[in-house]
Amino acid sequence: MTNVVNKVLLYTRRLAINLITYGEGHSVPAHIDNVETGQYYKLNVVIVKPKEGGVFQTDGLIFSVMNRIFLFRPDLYSHNVTQIKHGKRVVLSFALHLNA
């Protein structure tokens, strides 16, 4: 498994912005992000798509634009990323926790 580089650009109680680079061979297993209270939203913008693999999948999507921008509720729906077989995946992730 390759390393993941997570650069925190902003972190507050309600908003987090991260630039995350996933290397070749990496995958994210299916999971739900647990929050104790409130609603949790993520807007992920895929800046660099791998040449093969690294496909985002979820059971519930609010919207997607050109298979690069995804708004979803990670606290309600399972989500994962398939194994990156060739290249890397770079994501700008905005996480919003309402009523925290």
PENOR-V557557 format. One line per field, one symbol per residue. ss: DSSP state (a for helix, b for strand, c for the rest). Layout:
# PENOR-V557557
ss = ???
This chain:
# PENOR-V557557
ss = cccbbbbbbbbcccbbbbbbbbcccccbbbbcccccccbbbbbbbbbbcccbbccbbbccbbbbbcccbbbbccccccbbbccbbbccbbbbbbbbbbcc
